[in-house]
Amino acid sequence: MVALADFSMDVRPGEVIGLVGENGAGKSTLMKILGGVTAPDRGTVEIDGVPYDGLTVGGSMRAGIAFVHQELNLFDNLDVAANVYIGREPRRGGALQLVDTKKLNAAVQPYLDRLGASFAPTTPVSRLSLAQQQLVEIAKALSFNSRLVILDEPTSSLPIAETEKLLEVVAGLRAHGISVIFVSHRLHEIVDACDRVVVLRDGRLVGTLEGDSITHDAMVRLMVGRDLKVAYAPPAAAPGSAVLSAKGVRTPTYPDREVGIDIHAGQILGLAGLVGSGRTELARVLFGIDRPHGGTLLLDGQPLRLGTSSDAVKAGIFLVPEDRKGAGLLLDLSIAENITLPNLKAYAPNNLVSREAERRRAESSRRDLDIRATDVGARTGSLSGGNQQKVVLAKWLAMQPKVMIFDEPTRGIDIGAKSEIYRLMRQLADGGVAVLMISSDMEEVIGVSDRVAVMHEGRISGILDRHRFSEENILRLAVGRPLDAAVTG
Amino acid sequence: MVKKDLGLLVLVLVVGLFVYIRNPLFLSPINIANTANLVGLFGIFAIGQGFVIITGGIELSVGSIIALLGVVFIDLIANRGVPWPLAVLIVLVLGLVMGLIHGLLITRLKLQPFVVTLCGLLIYRGAARFYTADATAGFPFGVNFPDLERLTTGRTDIVALVTGGANQFIPIPHSFFVMLVLAIVMWFVLHRSVFGRYLFAIGKNEEAARYSGIRTTRMIVAAYMICTTLTALAAIFFAMYTRSILPSGHGNFYELYAIAAAVLGGFSLRGGEGSIVGVILGTILLQVLQNLVNLLGIPTSLNFAVMGSVILVGVIADQQFKLYRERRRIAEAARQSMRPESAPAE
């Protein structure tokens, strides 16, 4: 398989380059080549005019290329300084080889200053937010005197406000003459941050955009080879009554804040807000993973008590969790075993699981959802992100959902699979299911929802009807500011 | 998994053949009956250990439970005049309750299985010694339980039974048959039932299992209850087999036999992997190794060293084999993906 063909690009000092493309377009391969993980079959990497044949990981680092991976590689049991200088600790004490903590902290502080970090070198990483942890990674890159920093999906799990901060950091790097390659699925950030955008499709360079020509539409057109937007698909019928309601519910994370929300049949309710605003925590309560500290849940107007997630499943409340690999799926089990797991008894006459029944179910799910896999007996971990997400969906669609909760359903999924998932959500809603979609992707929230609730610090800060949808309105509510006009309900 | 079991079976046969060649007594009726008895006794609680290890947990108190419930059982029937069927029931329920407590401590209070069951190991051992004031528990002279003895330590020659005595083979101790029946039942429970699937899922990824609506807490508690109840059953068999119990030494290290058998049988201590066939074969291999030490005139003091070495070699070989297969799989995949474009090379 050729992941990348005849690809050429150059990076100038102090330039911020956006690298975009659907999943499987060859971005990762390019990253791996630059990082010295994979060697190209042909072609060379030149750094400062010096060709590097057989670039190694260490060689790439020494040549000044630094990576900040999507999944951060920090030791959260150590402090910031220890992480930045891991493996290169200044020593003292002769043969004892003690870590010279004083020197270490002094060495790290300037990098933190430069990034405008508000934490000290001695702060334990476990106490930092995700965005702050990214700064630690970038500080680490700076400490290697890196001249090219590659940020792989740096904002995919960041809340909006912190994303802005990160973009400022990127601008700061540029001002210091450090080049940045910025890989992202969030195109508006690319528009904001990049001097030049390189678009990959099927392993080929399909276009380079510069300056003002960097627009959302232009990028999307190059990426998919066709115009594609999240086009709002209106519901088939007027929404029904509230299926699931939370009244004065207090989640374990925000025990002093009350959440009230109604999820209606036939409607997609978007739940926007900054990361950490309590959306996932609310979902966990609605799915019976966490017990609420107070308040009541109503299902079809009747009080509902959820002791465990099993109770929620019995009530027809299903959750597609945010952490697909950790919570949504058992990657080591087969596709079929994952699909039947929540409702295994239905495939087990006399409590003995019938492989045949499982297989039939999985085959029909595979057809319905177009899961691309060689076999339903295949390991779920071998599938692409989009197909894995479809397996999560298949798990629940094999039963009768009343309420479907999607937590960041399209994170890290390519555009093609995204639109299929949107279509499915609409189909569910039109079938009378009450849908709650938690999303940090503004385009998605606006393009998919029929109504949007916004959370801020553990509370619903506002609910918008479709005609009031705008990035600005949602953002204002998300950061806890009131809307200009009179708003409620 | 099946392949793994097969490999272990081959290993058992090879070791057995080796011992037989060096000392033909290995296949003498007496030795076969003895080994079968030990395989039965150890197999009963090793199966239980397997259930716990599947969930990613561990049960360290096995040996102490065997000592404590052993002395309780003997005391009940020999000194307190409790009818033996009732005593059996009491001991099994006690075992069940121990597992319930372990399970609840682990799931509700979120304590680590190692810690909880290590404390169990210490507490039950102490309780056993206190119960008899450190004296040996045994049956007074002349006290007999013919029915119970026939059930636990009796022997049956299956061939003779089937052919009505026309042909004779070897009378096999009943502990072996009990283990065999348990193994078959538990094979269905672990490998075919809904509960078994849940245990594998929980062992692989408890979080994901929970997000699939599985009552993980309940399943884990049940696994510990199965483990300690089977251990309680084994305790009765051991009590009847040894007929006298020194509470400070009875059952020492038995948990390690069970864990070793499971590891040999392909269980991962991280959970989510293992098979009943594997743990039984592991138990057999351990007993054959002990037998080997005796039959080949190796100093008995080396007993544990031999066991440890074989386990270590076995685990290393298994790991290497896994790596080899993984490498071959990758190479194969690479070749497959090259094929369509490989024809005109430059």
Interface residues (C-beta under 8 A of the other chain):
Chain A: M1 V2 F287 I289 T308 S309 S310 A312 V313 K314 L319 P321 D323 G326 A327 G328 L329 L330 L331 D332 L333 E337 L341 P342 L344 K345 A348 N351 L352 V353 K395
Chain B: F188 R192 S193 V194 F195 R197 Y198 F200 A201 K204 N205 E207 A208 A209 R210 Y211 S212 G213 I214 R215 T217 G272 S337 M338 E341
